């Protein structure tokens, strides 16, 4: 997943095929402070999964993850 306005890669999600399904097996988050300032692995994992749910799978996320102190 890349930021649309900078093109910087923020997340790489890895999937593996198990029979007829694909299973998320790993998420990599960009830790280059000059490109992406977040350092909380748990937050990044939740946010990436939410983006997969909404964008890739088309599910409606009622309460998205918002980091405390961030504006929506």
N, C-alpha and C positions, 0 to 999 in steps of 0.2 A: 504494500500500500504506500503510495507516494503522495506527498502534499501537492495539491493541484497548482498552487501559485509559485512553488519553488522547484518542484520536481524531485525534491529530496525524498529518498526512501526512508520511511519511518518503521514499517513492520514488514516482515516476511513470514508468511504462514505456510507451514509445511503440512501436507496431507499424505496419508498412505491409504492405499486401497485394501479393504478387507471385504472379500467376497463382492457383493454388489454395491457396497457403500464406500465412501471416502471418510476417513477419520482424521481430525486435526491431531497431529502428534507433537508439534513444536511451533512456538512463536519466537521469532527473533526481533528484538527492538533495537533501533539505532541508538548507540550510546556515544556518538560523536557530539560533544557538547556544543560545538559550533553549528551543528545542523539541527539538533533536537535536545532540548534542555531537560526533559523528564528523566528521572532516575529510579522511579518506583516500579519495580517489575510487576507487582500485583496489579497496580493501576493499569499499566500498559497491557497486561494480559486481558483484563476485563474489557478495556476499551477496544482492543483488537477483536475480541470475540463479539462484542456488540456490533462492530462494523460489518463483520462477516454475517451475523444474523440479519441485519437490516439491508445491507447492500447486496450481498451475494444470495441470501435466501429469501429476501423480501418480507421478513417478519417485522411487525411494528413493535418497537421497543418503547414501552410506556414511560419508563423512568430511566433515561440514559445515565451512565456514569458521569458525574461531574466532580472534578477535583475541588476540594474545599478552597474557597477564595477565588475560584475562576468564575468569570461571567459567561452566561449562556446567551 
